[in-house]
Amino acid sequence: MALREEALYASYRRLERPLFNVLYRQLWQTEDCQDLIHDAFMRVWERRAKVDEQTLDALVWTTALNLAKNRLRWRLLRRHEPLDEDSMEDHASTLDTTDFLAQRQLRRALRSLPAASRDVLLLAEFSGLNGAEIAAILGIPAGTVASRKHLAMAKLKALLGDRPDA
């Protein structure tokens, strides 16, 4: 059965905010996140004849995460948009110095995590998905979700100095 338009809109209403929360912590640019969310839903709609509504949300998540990875690869290849702290300069005026430095430290720490662990951590903390759903999206066993999240949190705490406000 082909994907119905109503089901796609319902999925968008459910997933738009959690998708943005996760993608933002990978890309750190609002416009890129919004574009990728739109692109993910458009790609799913273009394949609607083959999309099962039961797995729609997982497909949208997988599509959006893959698009984000492609965007990061493109940035590295083209060096068009820097991935370092300089890319935050446009946001600096809206943050006080302490917030700016904390965000820069968090970005560095997240970037230093292995991609697989970072993906699990971001999904677990910002998507509202449970471990089984994260496992389905990433194509890994549910136990691996828990272990990667634990390892990522331990490394992140070590990198951030285990501060109570971090």
C-alpha positions in Angstrom: 0.0 0.0 0.0 1.3 3.4 -0.9 2.0 6.1 1.7 -0.9 8.4 2.3 -0.4 12.1 2.4 -2.1 12.3 5.8 0.3 9.8 7.2 3.3 11.9 6.0 1.9 15.1 7.5 1.2 13.3 10.8 4.8 12.0 10.8 6.1 15.5 10.1 4.2 16.9 13.1 5.6 14.1 15.3 9.2 14.3 14.1 10.0 17.8 13.1 11.1 19.0 16.5 13.0 15.9 17.6 14.7 15.7 14.2 15.8 19.3 14.5 17.2 18.7 18.0 19.3 15.9 16.8 20.4 17.4 13.5 21.3 20.7 15.1 23.8 19.0 17.4 25.5 17.5 14.3 25.4 20.4 12.0 25.1 23.4 14.4 23.3 25.5 11.7 19.6 26.2 11.9 19.1 26.6 8.1 20.9 23.4 7.3 18.7 21.5 9.8 15.5 22.9 8.4 16.6 22.1 4.8 17.6 18.5 5.6 14.3 17.9 7.4 12.4 19.2 4.4 14.6 17.1 2.0 14.1 14.0 4.1 10.3 14.2 3.9 10.5 15.1 0.2 12.6 12.0 -0.5 10.3 9.8 1.4 7.3 11.2 -0.4 9.0 10.7 -3.8 9.2 6.9 -2.9 5.7 6.8 -1.4 4.7 3.9 -3.6 7.2 1.7 -1.7 6.8 3.2 1.8 5.1 1.2 4.5 3.3 3.5 7.0 4.3 1.2 9.8 8.0 2.0 9.3 7.5 5.6 8.1 9.1 7.3 11.1 12.1 5.1 11.1 12.6 5.7 7.4 12.4 9.5 7.9 14.9 9.3 10.7 17.3 7.2 8.7 16.9 9.5 5.7 17.5 12.6 7.7 20.6 11.2 9.5 22.1 10.1 6.2 21.5 13.5 4.7 23.3 15.1 7.7 26.2 12.8 7.2 26.4 13.6 3.6 26.2 17.4 4.4 29.1 17.0 6.9 31.2 15.1 4.3 30.4 17.8 1.7 31.6 20.5 4.1 34.9 18.6 4.7 35.5 18.1 1.0 34.6 21.6 -0.1 35.7 23.5 2.9 32.8 25.8 2.0 31.4 25.8 5.5 34.0 25.4 8.3 33.3 22.8 11.0 35.4 24.5 13.6 34.5 27.2 16.2 34.7 30.0 13.5 31.4 28.8 12.1 29.8 30.0 15.4 30.8 33.6 14.9 27.4 34.5 13.5 25.8 33.2 16.7 28.2 34.8 19.1 26.3 38.1 19.2 23.2 36.2 20.6 25.2 34.4 23.3 27.0 35.8 26.3 30.7 34.8 26.5 30.2 32.0 29.0 27.5 30.4 26.9 29.5 30.8 23.7 32.6 29.1 25.3 30.5 26.3 26.8 28.8 25.7 23.4 32.2 25.7 21.7 33.5 23.2 24.3 30.5 21.0 23.8 30.9 21.0 20.0 34.5 20.0 20.3 33.7 17.2 22.7 30.8 15.9 20.6 33.1 16.0 17.5 35.7 14.0 19.2 33.3 11.1 19.9 33.2 8.2 17.4 30.4 8.8 14.9 28.5 5.7 15.9 28.5 6.6 19.6 27.7 10.2 18.8 24.7 9.2 16.7 23.4 6.9 19.5 23.9 9.6 22.2 22.2 12.4 20.2 19.2 10.2 19.3 18.9 8.9 22.9 19.0 12.4 24.4 17.2 14.5 21.9 14.9 12.4 19.7 12.4 11.1 22.3 13.0 7.6 20.9 13.5 4.5 23.0 16.4 2.1 22.7 14.6 -0.3 20.4 13.5 2.5 18.1 17.1 3.8 18.0 18.4 0.3 17.2 15.9 0.0 14.4 16.9 3.3 12.9 20.6 2.7 13.1 20.4 -1.0 12.2 22.2 -2.2 15.3 21.2 -4.5 18.2 19.3 -2.9 21.1 22.1 -3.8 23.5 24.6 -2.0 21.4 22.5 1.2 21.8 22.9 1.0 25.6 26.6 0.3 25.5 27.4 3.0 23.0 25.4 5.5 24.9 27.1 4.6 28.1 30.6 4.9 26.5 29.7 8.2 24.8 28.4 9.7 28.0 31.5 8.6 29.9 33.8 10.1 27.3 31.8 13.3 27.1 31.9 13.7 30.9 35.6 13.2 30.9 36.1 15.7 28.0 33.9 18.3 29.7 35.5 17.8 33.1 32.3 16.3 34.6 31.0 19.7 35.5 27.5 19.8 37.1 26.3 22.4 34.6 27.7 20.5 31.5 
